[in-house]
Amino acid sequence: DDTLIVGEGLYVSLPGKNSDLPLAEGIPAARELVLTSSKSIRLAGLSGVGKTRFVQALFEEGFETNPLDRTKVIYGDIGFGVEPSATVIVDTLLAENRDAILVLDNCAKEEHSLIVNRIARTKSTIKLITIEYDIRDDTPQTTEVVRMTARGTAITEQLVARRYPQLGRLNARRIADFSGGNARLALALADALPVNVSLAGLSDEELFERLFEQRHESDNNLREQAEVLS
């Protein structure tokens, strides 16, 4: 079940809005921004808050407004490499005068700026949405910035309970609390746990050991490197 979990804890900030919007209001507002703005959209937020899932929801039914046209969307995760490259895709779309919504995940600022400039030089109807963990204030003027923030652990707890029902509610709550509401960390920890384990008696340090080792043997050299990086 990949149904979007909507509840307290995730908020969306859009240009011109005075306060953060809950997901139920943020999704229709983001849809309207994509459709009406002449600028590209940059979705920013810390790792694990659900940015990719949020963009997916823009193309799904629900939330009072019509979804974006899913037959027009092209998605690529730059972090895993895309072939052909994003710039080649854009150049092809421009040359063929295609109407498309291009979504680029884990898109660095430099590549975002390059593609934005390519599109801005034309009268193309291409809509660009890029996703990145965070951005600085020196965003190009041709970009609208949408930010996602997570507060609390309720949604993460629901997600862990749904993905790993064998762990039970108490374990799901403990994992969500330990991860600080970061869904990516929580799911990694849940995946590293054996079936029928109880986390009630484990300290934060012991939970960290489970998360860090990921079912592998202890590696002191790796631990030292991680400490230096942190």
Number of C-alpha atoms within 10 A of each C-alpha: 5 8 8 15 14 11 13 15 17 24 20 25 21 19 11 6 10 8 10 16 17 18 22 17 14 22 23 20 19 22 18 16 18 20 12 9 13 16 21 25 23 23 25 23 19 16 14 18 24 20 21 18 13 18 19 16 19 24 17 15 11 13 16 10 13 14 18 20 12 13 9 13 15 13 15 18 16 18 11 9 11 13 10 8 11 22 14 12 15 20 14 12 18 19 10 9 13 14 14 20 21 21 23 24 21 20 21 17 18 9 15 26 17 11 17 21 13 15 21 14 8 10 9 16 15 21 21 24 24 27 26 21 18 16 17 7 6 7 14 15 8 15 19 19 20 18 21 24 18 21 14 15 22 17 23 30 25 18 19 25 22 16 15 17 13 14 20 15 16 14 22 26 21 20 28 28 17 18 23 16 24 24 23 14 19 26 23 17 23 22 17 16 17 11 11 10 11 14 18 9 7 11 11 14 9 12 17 15 14 18 20 18 15 16 13 9 7 12 10 9 8 12 13 11 10 11 8 8 7 6
